[in-house]
Amino acid sequence: VMQSASPQVTPEALIYSTSLNYSPVHAGNPIIIRTSPAVVPIECHYPRRSNVSSHAIQPTWAPFHSTLSSEQRLLFSLHLMNDDWSTERASPVFQLGEVLHMQASVSVENHAPLRLFVDRCVATPSPDKGSSPQYAFIDFSGCMVDGRLDDATSTFISPRPRLDVLQFAVDVFKFAGDSSSLLYITCHLKVSPASQPPDPQNKACSFHKPSGLWAPVEGTRAVCSCCETWSCGTAGRSLQPSTPSHQHRGRPRRELPLGPALGEADVMLGPLLIHGAGSHVGLGLAAGSAILLLAALGALAARRMHSNPV
């Protein structure tokens, strides 16, 4: 039996109070009962600053996109990590031959469990993700295309630490002919319900050189087959490669997708300073040459002073 009272109004909420009364039913023998009476108080708080719907409560989780559009509480992030993945890396300075350890994550708060994917990552020498030259080392909805190159070992890390976290390692590179040696990395991150199995549009695939096959972080190998053909079929943007640009290691250039949609976002990392493998030696030689030059100029000035007394 439900008993309700008049609603209360506060500055923040509209409060409905009621109680659920339970009276035991005699079963079999009217002299005995096997349960006790109970009164359960119930309060429903409706925020006055939000939309309130009178639709019946459904016993299942709301569709992912509708929940996302109403709450807007997903927070995507991308961080540089130390080699053992234990902490965030402090220095943005790298040398060729080292490895970038990157960790993408999403804060899901009160959402149903979500699985994070890195849809695409592009490197540019400036913060403008559409600038040139540029290099997409993750492309085609989660294919680590950089690992397909003969001189690279780039890969997604498997297994994941959590469904809402995805780690990947990329061999350090720089753009040829770029005197600034700076890299900015923009990644397009997106999520899908954790209960949804990976598919060609939601995957994390690395190229396994010993077998010559693409391997997913989770799911079947079939979800990665489009990585070899560059035909993963993401709706709403072209996946065809454009003309290769002139950058280090002959990497192909492709365009970054347009603006983010619900359940996905662009995040940027940088600037990263990339030194050549012999940069420290070169700097040392340059400094030594400068010291010798200054010493020679000093000796020449001293000789002139002795030969031309004031």
C-alpha positions as CSV (number, residue, x, y, z in Angstrom):
1,V,0.0,0.0,0.0
2,M,1.4,3.4,-1.0
3,Q,0.7,6.5,1.0
4,S,1.9,9.9,-0.3
5,A,2.1,13.4,1.0
6,S,2.2,16.8,-0.6
7,P,5.5,17.7,-2.4
8,Q,8.1,19.9,-0.7
9,V,9.8,22.7,-2.6
10,T,13.4,23.8,-1.8
11,P,15.7,26.2,-3.7
12,E,17.4,23.2,-5.3
13,A,14.9,20.4,-5.6
14,L,11.3,19.3,-5.7
15,I,10.8,16.6,-3.2
16,Y,8.1,13.9,-3.2
17,S,7.7,11.8,-0.1
18,T,5.7,8.6,0.2
19,S,5.8,5.4,2.2
20,L,5.4,1.8,1.2
21,N,3.4,-0.2,3.8
22,Y,3.5,-4.0,3.9
23,S,1.0,-6.1,5.9
24,P,1.7,-9.8,6.1
25,V,-0.8,-12.1,4.5
26,H,-2.0,-15.1,6.4
27,A,-0.9,-18.2,4.5
28,G,-2.3,-21.5,5.3
29,N,-2.9,-21.1,9.0
30,P,-4.6,-17.8,10.1
31,I,-2.9,-18.1,13.5
32,I,0.6,-17.8,12.4
33,I,2.6,-15.5,10.0
34,R,6.0,-16.0,8.6
35,T,6.8,-12.3,7.8
36,S,6.7,-9.1,9.7
37,P,4.9,-5.9,8.8
38,A,7.1,-3.1,7.4
39,V,7.0,0.6,6.5
40,V,9.5,1.8,3.9
41,P,9.8,5.6,3.5
42,I,10.6,6.8,0.0
43,E,11.8,10.2,-1.2
44,C,12.2,11.3,-4.8
45,H,14.4,14.5,-5.4
46,Y,14.0,16.2,-8.7
47,P,16.6,19.0,-9.4
48,R,14.9,22.2,-10.2
49,R,17.7,23.3,-12.5
50,S,17.5,20.3,-14.9
51,N,15.0,18.8,-17.3
52,V,12.4,16.5,-15.7
53,S,10.6,13.9,-17.6
54,S,7.4,12.2,-16.6
55,H,8.2,9.1,-18.8
56,A,8.2,5.8,-17.0
57,I,11.6,4.6,-15.7
58,Q,13.0,1.9,-17.9
59,P,14.8,-1.0,-16.2
60,T,17.7,-0.9,-18.6
61,W,20.5,1.5,-19.3
62,A,19.6,4.4,-21.5
63,P,21.0,4.3,-25.1
64,F,24.6,5.4,-25.1
65,H,24.3,8.4,-27.3
66,S,21.2,9.8,-25.6
67,T,22.9,9.5,-22.2
68,L,26.0,11.2,-23.5
69,S,24.2,14.1,-25.1
70,S,22.2,14.8,-21.9
71,E,25.0,14.5,-19.4
72,Q,28.1,15.6,-21.3
73,R,30.5,14.3,-18.6
74,L,33.1,12.4,-20.6
75,L,36.6,13.8,-20.2
76,F,39.2,12.5,-22.7
77,S,42.9,12.9,-22.0
78,L,46.3,11.9,-23.6
79,H,49.5,11.7,-21.6
80,L,53.2,10.9,-22.1
81,M,54.2,8.1,-19.8
82,N,57.5,6.8,-18.5
83,D,58.9,3.6,-20.0
84,D,57.4,1.4,-17.3
85,W,53.9,3.1,-17.6
86,S,53.9,3.8,-13.8
87,T,54.0,7.6,-13.9
88,E,53.6,10.5,-16.3
89,R,56.8,11.6,-18.1
90,A,58.1,15.0,-17.1
91,S,60.4,15.8,-20.0
92,P,59.1,16.5,-23.5
93,V,62.6,16.0,-25.0
94,F,63.4,12.9,-27.0
95,Q,66.1,11.5,-29.3
96,L,65.6,9.5,-32.4
97,G,65.8,5.8,-31.4
98,E,63.7,6.3,-28.3
99,V,60.0,5.4,-27.9
100,L,57.0,7.6,-27.2
101,H,54.8,5.9,-24.5
102,M,51.4,7.4,-24.7
103,Q,48.3,6.7,-22.6
104,A,44.8,7.7,-23.7
105,S,42.0,7.6,-21.1
106,V,38.4,8.8,-20.6
107,S,36.7,9.7,-17.3
108,V,33.3,8.0,-17.4
109,E,32.0,9.1,-14.0
110,N,28.5,7.6,-13.6
111,H,28.1,6.2,-17.2
112,A,27.7,2.6,-17.9
113,P,31.1,0.9,-18.6
114,L,32.7,2.2,-21.8
115,R,35.6,1.0,-24.0
116,L,38.0,3.6,-25.3
117,F,39.5,3.6,-28.8
118,V,42.1,5.8,-30.5
119,D,40.5,6.4,-33.9
120,R,43.4,8.4,-35.4
121,C,46.6,10.2,-34.4
122,V,48.4,12.7,-36.5
123,A,51.7,14.5,-35.9
124,T,52.4,18.0,-37.2
125,P,55.2,20.5,-36.7
126,S,52.7,23.1,-35.4
127,P,49.6,23.1,-33.2
128,D,47.4,23.4,-36.3
129,K,46.3,19.8,-36.9
130,G,45.6,20.7,-40.5
131,S,49.1,22.0,-41.2
132,S,51.6,20.4,-43.5
133,P,53.6,18.3,-43.4
134,Q,51.7,15.8,-41.2
135,Y,51.9,12.1,-40.5
136,A,49.1,9.8,-39.3
137,F,50.7,7.0,-37.3
138,I,47.3,5.6,-36.2
139,D,44.6,5.6,-38.9
140,F,41.6,3.8,-40.4
141,S,39.7,3.7,-37.1
142,G,42.4,2.2,-34.9
143,C,45.1,0.7,-37.1
144,M,48.7,1.3,-35.9
145,V,49.9,1.9,-39.5
146,D,53.3,3.1,-38.2
147,G,54.1,-0.4,-37.1
148,R,53.7,-1.6,-40.7
149,L,56.9,0.1,-41.7
150,D,60.2,-1.9,-41.8
151,D,62.0,0.5,-39.4
152,A,59.3,0.7,-36.7
153,T,58.0,-1.4,-33.9
154,S,55.1,0.8,-32.9
155,T,52.2,-1.1,-31.2
156,F,49.2,-0.9,-29.0
157,I,49.9,-2.4,-25.6
158,S,47.9,-5.6,-24.8
159,P,46.1,-6.2,-22.5
160,R,44.7,-2.9,-21.5
161,P,45.0,-1.8,-17.9
162,R,41.3,-0.9,-18.0
163,L,38.6,-0.7,-20.6
164,D,38.6,3.1,-20.4
165,V,42.4,3.3,-20.9
166,L,44.4,2.5,-24.0
167,Q,48.2,2.5,-24.1
168,F,50.4,2.6,-27.2
169,A,54.1,2.9,-28.0
170,V,55.5,4.7,-31.1
171,D,59.0,4.9,-32.3
172,V,60.3,8.5,-32.1
173,F,60.4,10.3,-35.5
174,K,60.8,13.8,-36.8
175,F,59.9,15.7,-40.0
176,A,62.8,15.8,-42.4
177,G,64.0,19.4,-43.2
178,D,62.1,20.9,-40.2
179,S,64.6,23.0,-38.3
180,S,62.4,23.5,-35.3
181,S,62.4,19.7,-34.5
182,L,59.0,20.1,-32.8
183,L,56.1,17.7,-32.9
184,Y,52.5,18.2,-31.9
185,I,50.4,15.0,-31.7
186,T,46.6,15.3,-32.1
187,C,44.6,12.1,-31.5
188,H,40.9,11.5,-32.1
189,L,39.5,9.4,-29.2
190,K,36.1,7.8,-29.0
191,V,34.2,5.4,-26.8
192,S,31.7,2.6,-27.3
193,P,29.7,0.6,-24.7
194,A,31.9,-2.0,-23.0
195,S,29.3,-4.7,-23.9
196,Q,29.7,-4.0,-27.6
197,P,32.3,-6.2,-29.2
198,P,35.0,-4.6,-31.2
199,D,34.3,-4.1,-34.9
200,P,36.1,-2.6,-37.9
201,Q,35.1,1.0,-36.8
202,N,35.9,0.4,-33.1
203,K,39.2,-1.5,-32.7
204,A,42.9,-1.2,-31.7
205,C,45.0,-3.2,-34.1
206,S,48.8,-3.6,-34.4
207,F,50.9,-5.3,-37.1
208,H,52.7,-8.4,-35.9
209,K,55.8,-8.6,-38.1
210,P,56.9,-12.2,-37.3
211,S,53.5,-13.5,-38.6
212,G,52.8,-10.7,-41.0
213,L,49.3,-10.3,-39.6
214,W,47.3,-7.6,-37.9
215,A,46.4,-8.4,-34.3
216,P,43.7,-6.7,-32.1
217,V,44.0,-5.8,-28.5
218,E,40.7,-7.5,-28.1
219,G,38.2,-9.2,-30.4
220,T,38.9,-11.4,-33.4
221,R,41.5,-10.9,-36.1
222,A,38.7,-10.2,-38.6
223,V,38.2,-6.7,-37.2
224,C,41.7,-5.9,-38.3
225,S,41.5,-7.2,-41.9
226,C,40.6,-3.7,-43.2
227,C,43.9,-2.3,-41.9
228,E,45.7,-4.1,-44.7
229,T,43.3,-2.8,-47.4
230,W,42.8,0.8,-46.0
231,S,39.0,0.3,-46.3
232,C,37.6,0.3,-42.8
233,G,34.6,2.2,-43.9
234,T,34.1,4.9,-41.2
235,A,31.1,6.9,-42.2
236,G,31.3,10.7,-42.5
237,R,34.9,11.1,-43.5
238,S,37.2,9.9,-46.3
239,L,39.8,7.3,-45.5
240,Q,41.7,7.5,-48.7
241,P,45.3,8.5,-48.3
242,S,46.5,11.7,-49.9
243,T,49.8,12.4,-51.6
244,P,52.7,11.5,-49.3
245,S,54.5,14.5,-47.8
246,H,58.3,14.9,-47.3
247,Q,59.0,13.8,-43.8
248,H,61.3,11.5,-41.9
249,R,61.2,7.8,-42.8
250,G,59.0,8.4,-45.8
251,R,55.7,8.4,-43.8
252,P,52.4,8.9,-45.7
253,R,50.3,12.0,-45.1
254,R,46.5,11.9,-44.6
255,E,44.0,14.5,-43.4
256,L,42.7,14.6,-39.8
257,P,38.9,14.2,-39.4
258,L,36.8,17.2,-38.8
259,G,35.3,18.3,-35.5
260,P,34.5,15.9,-32.7
261,A,31.0,14.5,-32.2
262,L,29.3,13.1,-29.1
263,G,31.3,10.4,-27.5
264,E,34.5,11.4,-29.1
265,A,37.0,14.3,-29.0
266,D,40.3,15.5,-30.3
267,V,43.1,15.8,-27.7
268,M,46.6,17.3,-28.3
269,L,50.0,16.5,-26.9
270,G,53.0,18.8,-27.3
271,P,55.2,20.4,-28.2
272,L,57.7,17.6,-28.1
273,L,61.3,18.4,-29.0
274,I,63.0,15.7,-31.1
275,H,66.8,15.7,-31.3
276,G,68.8,13.7,-33.9
277,A,70.7,10.6,-32.6
278,G,74.0,12.5,-32.7
279,S,72.7,15.9,-31.5
280,H,74.6,15.9,-28.2
281,V,77.9,15.2,-30.0
282,G,77.2,17.9,-32.5
283,L,76.4,20.4,-29.8
284,G,79.7,19.5,-28.0
285,L,81.7,20.0,-31.2
286,A,80.0,23.3,-31.9
287,A,80.7,24.6,-28.3
288,G,84.4,23.5,-28.6
289,S,84.8,25.3,-31.9
290,A,83.3,28.5,-30.5
291,I,85.8,28.3,-27.6
292,L,88.7,27.9,-30.0
293,L,87.5,30.8,-32.1
294,L,87.2,33.1,-29.1
295,A,90.7,32.1,-28.0
296,A,92.1,32.9,-31.4
297,L,90.4,36.2,-31.6
298,G,91.7,37.1,-28.1
299,A,95.3,36.2,-29.1
300,L,95.0,38.3,-32.3
301,A,93.8,41.3,-30.3
302,A,96.6,40.9,-27.8
303,R,99.2,40.9,-30.6
304,R,97.7,44.0,-32.2
305,M,97.9,45.8,-28.8
306,H,101.6,45.0,-28.5
307,S,102.4,46.1,-32.0
308,N,100.5,49.3,-31.8
309,P,101.1,50.8,-28.4
310,V,99.0,53.8,-27.4
